[in-house]
Amino acid sequence: MKPIKKPELLLPAGSLNRLKTAFLYGADAVYAGMPGVCLRNKISFTAEEMKEGIEYAHNLGKKVYLTVNLFTHNKDIERVENFITLLKDLNPDGVIVADPGVFARIKAEIPTLPLHISTQANVCSTLTVNFWKSQGASLCVLGREVPLHEIKEIRQACPDIKIETFVHGALCVSYSGRCLLSNFMTGRSANKGNCAHSCRWRYKIYEAEPLKPNDDSSYYIEEETRLGKLMRIDEDENGTYIMNSRDLCWLPRLNDLLPIGIDSFKIEGRNKSEYYAAITARTYRHAIDDWFNDPKNWSPDKYMDELMTLQSRGYTVGFLDGNAGPEAHNYDVSASLGDWRYAGLVRGAKEGRVIMEIKHKIQRGMVLEFLSPYQMAPIQITVEDFFDHRTGNEAEVISSGHLGQAIEIPLSPEIIKLLPELTVVRTKIND
């Protein structure tokens, strides 16, 4: 029997710091983009930072894939051509594209560069996978709508091209990011990386007389900041947050997924923090490695406990078992459910103290959990004494009032060894 190949663990990177954090916590590769040519407009990479990040990854034996997955209008062509010129200097390990025109231009200009087909291209069948293979693609990212049995069929029928699936992250109420709500309601296009997340807003439902002749609907919704603008909808009594999808999480089903031989497991979230990158990378890294070490006794429970420390809207397996049912949505509230928050990250150490850049207020008596990349168990510390990094003075309370605000916490040498630069720190929200 052919041995099962361990999948590449692919993390999002919206900044150089998040790229380095993902690698620190176990990612095999990251995907990243630059403004104007990808579907995230809040990323902060400059060309110089991108080059540094790729060289950093290559020195670790890791990979970086760049996203060029916009759908082009004529006004975008010059920008794409300029980016293709930049690609020759950056030397990434591949590019992720959705637009066939962009695919053809990159293939013509840089024929040796691996081309990955974005989930935006809606690859959902062996027919489509084989089409892209015939065009020269080296990998297809399957649509989130592909169920488990079809993933198996695609893998078996298409053994000579790499297959990638999303295993974690936000889900769109529409079809793989093709939602028109944001553009319609705010002028912010989801397909240009500027989604307003209209599906997460609070709506009221009204029963009213038909507004138009022959209109047999008697239900309308009103968004809380757009009073008086009623929109027709058909719903039942559970329709408070009718479009609020739970977040995708396939970790509980690794027992089903890993034997298939999927080449890459992808995590969504380029706009999210270093904390998100650290938690998802370390959790999936340990979960995958532990399954390969002992698949018969593997259980998802402890890994799910860790993922529940992330801010999320609750989790769902989405379309993995077929059409997603009502349990894939959270009808009651759109607020995040996790009760932990990103407290800070380690910036270094000196003279028996760890230097921690803070993201929230820190006060004496607070319990912090340092998430070492070298072990799964967090290192819990009750902050008794700490010092303002700028002044060296002992402090009772320090707020994250400006960028780079940091404190120094005395710790034993044994603990400091477990906390390299970029180690993330969390605390309970009610602390």
Sequence and secondary structure as in RCSB ss.txt:
>XXXX:A:sequence
MKPIKKPELLLPAGSLNRLKTAFLYGADAVYAGMPGVCLRNKISFTAEEMKEGIEYAHNLGKKVYLTVNLFTHNK
DIERVENFITLLKDLNPDGVIVADPGVFARIKAEIPTLPLHISTQANVCSTLTVNFWKSQGASLCVLGREVPLHE
IKEIRQACPDIKIETFVHGALCVSYSGRCLLSNFMTGRSANKGNCAHSCRWRYKIYEAEPLKPNDDSSYYIEEET
RLGKLMRIDEDENGTYIMNSRDLCWLPRLNDLLPIGIDSFKIEGRNKSEYYAAITARTYRHAIDDWFNDPKNWSP
DKYMDELMTLQSRGYTVGFLDGNAGPEAHNYDVSASLGDWRYAGLVRGAKEGRVIMEIKHKIQRGMVLEFLSPYQ
MAPIQITVEDFFDHRTGNEAEVISSGHLGQAIEIPLSPEIIKLLPELTVVRTKIND
>XXXX:A:secstr
       EEEEE SSHHHHHHHHHTT SEEEE  TTSSS SS    HHHHHHHHHHHHHTT EEEEEE     GG
GHHHHHHHHHHHHHH  SEEEE  HHHHHHHHHH TTS EEE GGG B SHHHHHHHHHHT SEEEB TT  HHH
HHHHHHH TTSEEEEEEEE   SSSTT   HHHHHHS  GGGT    GGGS EEEEE   SSTT    EEEEETT
STT  EE    TT TTTT B EEE GGGHHHHGGGT SEEEE  TTS HHHHHHHHHHHHHHHHHHHH GGG  S
HHHHHHHTTS  S EE TTTTSS  GGGB SS  S   SEEEEEEEEEEETTEEEEEESS EETT EEEEE TT 
SS EEEE   EEETTT  EESEE   STT EEEEE  HHHHTT  TT EEEEETT 
